[in-house]
Amino acid sequence: MSVKSPQQCSSQRHSKGYSLLEIIIAMIIFSMVTVGILRGVLQARSMAEHTIYQSSAITVATGFIEQIKAMAYTELESLANGSASEMVFIIANGEENTVENGIETSLAVPLDADEEGETTLTMDLNLLVNISPVTGIDAVQVDLLYGFILPLTNKPITSSISTIVSDVPTY
């Protein structure tokens, strides 16, 4: 029979389990890693949402510009000179929207739909269309300012698209 020294007994006692300090340190490390991963996931979601909103706004604004370019020049000229003020546009869901020259308009742009085609998520898009005559030539300048607010950050995003439409036919 062998006799164990006090050092051997204490080392056996510590090797059978973890101390409270070791468990606390492990929990702190685990929570720091978890917080880091969670921040990365939230950042990725925020970036994806920003991209969806930005691309939807650009698509609607570009669609408005294309519809303006398809209008008769005489109609654009009357809008630029102030003898007419309203334009009717169609957005992706086929809904007609009346927009007045020089007056900000807010549109509910559909972003997502369920299986039945019902809209489940919309974006409030603010538009301002300014059509003005260009001096010296038969043309009008179209400036379309648009903006929206990102839901997660409440950050306002604004941008613009401009074009010149003339009485000269283009092919």
C-alpha positions as CSV (number, residue, x, y, z in Angstrom):
1,M,0.0,0.0,0.0
2,S,1.4,3.4,-1.0
3,V,1.0,6.5,0.9
4,K,0.0,9.7,-1.0
5,S,1.6,13.0,-0.3
6,P,-0.7,16.0,0.3
7,Q,0.3,17.5,-3.0
8,Q,-0.9,14.4,-4.9
9,C,-4.2,14.5,-3.0
10,S,-4.8,18.2,-3.9
11,S,-3.9,17.7,-7.5
12,Q,-6.4,14.8,-7.8
13,R,-9.1,16.9,-6.2
14,H,-8.7,19.7,-8.7
15,S,-8.5,17.5,-11.7
16,K,-12.0,16.0,-11.2
17,G,-13.9,19.2,-12.1
18,Y,-13.8,22.9,-12.9
19,S,-13.6,25.6,-10.4
20,L,-16.1,28.4,-10.2
21,L,-13.5,30.8,-11.5
22,E,-12.9,28.7,-14.6
23,I,-16.6,28.4,-15.3
24,I,-17.0,32.2,-15.0
25,I,-14.1,32.9,-17.4
26,A,-15.5,30.4,-19.9
27,M,-18.9,32.1,-19.7
28,I,-17.3,35.5,-20.3
29,I,-15.4,34.3,-23.3
30,F,-18.5,32.5,-24.7
31,S,-20.6,35.6,-24.3
32,M,-18.0,37.9,-26.0
33,V,-17.9,35.5,-29.0
34,T,-21.7,35.3,-29.1
35,V,-22.0,39.1,-29.0
36,G,-19.5,39.4,-31.8
37,I,-21.4,36.9,-34.0
38,L,-24.7,38.6,-33.2
39,R,-23.3,42.1,-34.2
40,G,-22.1,40.6,-37.5
41,V,-25.4,39.1,-38.3
42,L,-27.3,42.3,-37.5
43,Q,-24.8,44.3,-39.6
44,A,-25.3,41.9,-42.5
45,R,-29.1,42.2,-42.1
46,S,-28.9,46.0,-42.0
47,M,-26.8,46.1,-45.2
48,A,-29.1,43.7,-47.0
49,E,-32.1,45.8,-46.0
50,H,-30.4,49.0,-47.2
51,T,-29.6,47.4,-50.5
52,I,-33.3,46.3,-51.0
53,Y,-34.6,49.7,-50.2
54,Q,-32.0,51.5,-52.3
55,S,-32.6,49.3,-55.3
56,S,-36.3,49.6,-55.0
57,A,-36.1,53.4,-54.8
58,I,-33.8,53.5,-57.8
59,T,-36.1,51.2,-59.8
60,V,-39.2,53.3,-59.1
61,A,-37.4,56.6,-59.8
62,T,-35.9,55.2,-63.1
63,G,-39.4,54.0,-64.1
64,F,-40.8,57.5,-63.5
65,I,-38.0,59.0,-65.6
66,E,-38.7,56.5,-68.4
67,Q,-42.4,57.3,-68.3
68,I,-41.6,61.0,-68.5
69,K,-39.3,60.4,-71.5
70,A,-42.2,58.5,-73.2
71,M,-44.5,61.5,-72.8
72,A,-45.2,63.8,-75.7
73,Y,-42.9,66.8,-75.8
74,T,-45.8,69.2,-76.0
75,E,-47.1,67.7,-72.7
76,L,-43.7,68.1,-71.0
77,E,-43.5,71.7,-72.4
78,S,-46.8,72.6,-70.8
79,L,-45.7,71.1,-67.5
80,A,-42.5,73.1,-67.7
81,N,-44.3,76.4,-68.5
82,G,-46.9,75.9,-65.8
83,S,-50.0,75.5,-68.0
84,A,-50.3,71.9,-66.7
85,S,-49.2,70.5,-63.4
86,E,-50.3,66.8,-63.0
87,M,-48.7,63.7,-64.3
88,V,-50.0,60.1,-63.9
89,F,-47.5,57.4,-63.4
90,I,-47.8,53.6,-62.9
91,I,-45.6,51.8,-60.5
92,A,-44.8,48.0,-60.3
93,N,-48.1,46.9,-58.9
94,G,-50.0,48.6,-61.7
95,E,-51.4,51.3,-59.5
96,E,-51.8,54.8,-61.0
97,N,-50.2,57.6,-59.0
98,T,-50.8,61.3,-59.7
99,V,-47.7,63.5,-59.2
100,E,-47.7,67.3,-59.5
101,N,-44.8,69.2,-61.0
102,G,-42.8,70.8,-58.2
103,I,-44.8,69.3,-55.3
104,E,-43.4,66.5,-53.1
105,T,-45.4,63.3,-53.3
106,S,-45.3,60.2,-51.0
107,L,-45.8,56.8,-52.4
108,A,-46.2,53.4,-50.7
109,V,-44.0,51.2,-52.8
110,P,-44.6,47.4,-52.3
111,L,-41.4,45.5,-51.4
112,D,-42.8,42.0,-50.5
113,A,-45.9,40.0,-51.0
114,D,-47.3,36.7,-49.6
115,E,-48.4,33.7,-51.6
116,E,-51.7,35.2,-52.6
117,G,-50.0,38.4,-53.9
118,E,-51.1,40.6,-51.0
119,T,-48.5,43.2,-50.1
120,T,-46.8,42.5,-46.8
121,L,-44.1,45.1,-46.7
122,T,-44.1,48.6,-48.2
123,M,-41.6,51.5,-48.4
124,D,-42.6,55.1,-48.1
125,L,-40.9,56.8,-51.0
126,N,-40.9,60.6,-51.3
127,L,-40.7,62.0,-54.8
128,L,-40.3,65.5,-56.1
129,V,-40.5,66.0,-59.9
130,N,-39.3,69.3,-61.3
131,I,-39.8,69.9,-65.0
132,S,-38.3,73.2,-66.2
133,P,-37.6,74.7,-69.6
134,V,-34.0,74.8,-70.9
135,T,-33.1,78.3,-72.2
136,G,-31.8,78.6,-75.7
137,I,-33.1,75.3,-77.0
138,D,-36.4,73.4,-77.4
139,A,-35.9,71.1,-74.4
140,V,-37.0,70.6,-70.8
141,Q,-34.9,69.5,-67.9
142,V,-36.4,66.8,-65.7
143,D,-35.1,66.5,-62.1
144,L,-36.5,63.8,-59.9
145,L,-35.5,63.9,-56.3
146,Y,-36.3,60.8,-54.2
147,G,-35.9,59.8,-50.6
148,F,-36.8,57.3,-48.0
149,I,-36.0,56.3,-44.4
150,L,-34.2,53.1,-43.5
151,P,-36.4,51.3,-40.9
152,L,-33.6,49.8,-38.7
153,T,-31.5,52.9,-38.4
154,N,-34.1,55.7,-39.2
155,K,-31.4,57.1,-41.5
156,P,-32.8,59.3,-44.3
157,I,-31.5,58.5,-47.7
158,T,-31.9,60.9,-50.6
159,S,-30.7,60.9,-54.2
160,S,-31.7,62.3,-57.6
161,I,-31.9,61.5,-61.3
162,S,-31.9,64.2,-64.0
163,T,-32.4,64.1,-67.8
164,I,-33.1,66.5,-70.6
165,V,-35.9,65.8,-73.1
166,S,-35.9,67.7,-76.4
167,D,-38.3,68.0,-79.3
168,V,-35.7,66.3,-81.5
169,P,-36.6,62.6,-82.0
170,T,-34.0,60.1,-80.8
171,Y,-33.7,56.6,-82.1
